[in-house]
Amino acid sequence: MITQITHFTTILYVKDQEVSCNFYQKIFRKSPDLNVPGMTEFDLFDNCKLGLMPNNGIAKILADKTLHPDCGDGIPRCELYLYVHDIQTEFENAIESGAILISPIILRNWGDRVCYFSDPDGHIIAFAERVQ
């Protein structure tokens, strides 16, 4: 185990920071903890954040070393797999928040009940409950 890691932040590259910020505010039912031009962050729980960075912002950092993130718009580039206490509530909130339904709540062969959605940039969000 790497003991030097003290905090975990996942950063999604997004086409429109404001659109994505509004979407995730609805999904998480909370305001961002940081929202400045170029970065939005949501503190999800101790030592874990979700960041939103515009494609053009990260493209400046990456320079010409990789493809521009706009080349991947709408393509699922990651999955947020979120364990929740009440999957039905999260399913309904995701629908009301404008998430695109990929798969309804289904018992999966790995033992979780899971539903899948897509955010405005094509990133996948899964809400899961462990089945005991």
VMD Tcl script that draws the C-alpha trace (Angstrom):
set ca {
  {0.00 0.00 0.00}
  {1.24 3.48 -0.81}
  {1.25 5.24 2.54}
  {2.34 8.60 1.15}
  {-1.07 9.31 -0.43}
  {-3.04 11.58 1.88}
  {-5.91 12.72 -0.33}
  {-7.70 11.48 -3.46}
  {-9.08 13.85 -6.10}
  {-10.61 12.70 -9.37}
  {-10.73 15.43 -12.01}
  {-13.10 15.16 -14.95}
  {-12.26 17.14 -18.07}
  {-15.44 18.87 -19.21}
  {-16.55 20.85 -22.23}
  {-18.45 23.49 -20.24}
  {-17.46 24.00 -16.60}
  {-20.69 25.84 -15.70}
  {-22.96 23.20 -17.22}
  {-21.05 20.41 -15.47}
  {-20.96 22.33 -12.18}
  {-24.74 22.78 -12.26}
  {-25.23 19.11 -13.13}
  {-23.05 17.82 -10.28}
  {-24.61 20.26 -7.81}
  {-27.91 18.52 -8.54}
  {-26.41 15.02 -8.43}
  {-24.59 15.64 -5.12}
  {-27.25 18.01 -3.73}
  {-24.55 20.43 -2.59}
  {-22.74 23.50 -3.79}
  {-19.13 23.19 -4.90}
  {-16.48 23.86 -2.28}
  {-14.37 25.64 -4.89}
  {-15.67 27.22 -8.08}
  {-13.26 29.50 -9.90}
  {-12.52 29.88 -13.60}
  {-10.65 26.73 -14.56}
  {-11.61 24.48 -11.61}
  {-14.63 23.36 -9.66}
  {-14.29 21.01 -6.69}
  {-16.78 19.08 -4.61}
  {-15.61 17.68 -1.27}
  {-17.42 14.34 -1.24}
  {-16.12 12.95 2.04}
  {-12.93 12.98 4.10}
  {-9.92 13.12 1.80}
  {-11.93 12.65 -1.41}
  {-12.89 15.30 -3.97}
  {-14.34 15.45 -7.45}
  {-12.91 18.18 -9.65}
  {-14.19 19.60 -12.92}
  {-11.66 21.19 -15.26}
  {-12.47 22.64 -18.68}
  {-10.99 20.78 -21.64}
  {-9.18 23.92 -22.79}
  {-7.62 24.39 -19.35}
  {-6.05 20.95 -19.21}
  {-5.07 21.21 -22.88}
  {-2.79 24.12 -21.95}
  {-1.07 21.97 -19.32}
  {-0.77 18.94 -21.60}
  {0.47 21.08 -24.50}
  {1.02 18.89 -27.54}
  {1.89 15.73 -25.59}
  {-1.60 14.17 -25.97}
  {-4.72 14.66 -28.03}
  {-6.87 17.65 -27.05}
  {-9.60 16.49 -24.64}
  {-12.25 17.85 -27.04}
  {-11.40 14.85 -29.24}
  {-13.08 12.65 -26.63}
  {-16.26 14.66 -26.00}
  {-19.23 12.37 -25.50}
  {-17.03 9.27 -25.27}
  {-17.12 7.57 -21.86}
  {-13.65 8.26 -20.49}
  {-14.22 7.26 -16.89}
  {-16.77 5.88 -14.47}
  {-17.68 7.20 -11.04}
  {-18.88 4.15 -9.11}
  {-20.66 5.51 -6.04}
  {-21.93 3.28 -3.25}
  {-25.09 4.75 -1.74}
  {-27.52 3.93 1.08}
  {-30.71 4.32 -0.99}
  {-30.25 3.54 -4.66}
  {-33.86 4.34 -5.58}
  {-33.52 7.90 -4.23}
  {-30.28 8.42 -6.18}
  {-31.84 6.92 -9.32}
  {-34.75 9.37 -9.13}
  {-32.47 12.32 -8.35}
  {-30.24 11.48 -11.33}
  {-33.27 11.42 -13.65}
  {-34.50 14.76 -12.24}
  {-30.97 16.20 -12.59}
  {-30.91 15.50 -16.32}
  {-28.54 12.54 -16.28}
  {-28.89 10.26 -19.30}
  {-30.08 6.81 -18.25}
  {-27.80 4.04 -19.50}
  {-29.12 1.13 -17.44}
  {-31.83 0.88 -14.75}
  {-31.28 -0.63 -11.31}
  {-30.28 -4.24 -11.85}
  {-28.70 -6.88 -9.62}
  {-25.29 -7.50 -11.19}
  {-23.37 -10.77 -11.10}
  {-20.72 -9.21 -8.81}
  {-23.33 -8.80 -6.07}
  {-24.27 -5.12 -6.33}
  {-27.55 -3.54 -7.37}
  {-26.42 -0.85 -9.82}
  {-27.84 1.75 -12.19}
  {-25.79 3.63 -14.77}
  {-26.09 7.16 -16.13}
  {-24.11 9.51 -18.33}
  {-23.22 13.11 -17.44}
  {-23.23 15.98 -20.01}
  {-19.72 15.01 -21.19}
  {-20.34 11.28 -21.52}
  {-18.64 10.29 -18.24}
  {-20.43 7.35 -16.62}
  {-21.95 7.57 -13.15}
  {-22.97 4.36 -11.40}
  {-24.99 4.29 -8.19}
  {-24.61 1.00 -6.35}
  {-25.88 -0.79 -3.27}
  {-24.19 -3.86 -1.90}
  {-26.52 -6.84 -1.65}
  {-25.99 -8.83 1.51}
}
mol new
graphics top color blue
foreach p $ca { graphics top sphere $p radius 0.5 }
foreach p [lrange $ca 0 end-1] q [lrange $ca 1 end] { graphics top cylinder $p $q radius 0.2 }
display resetview
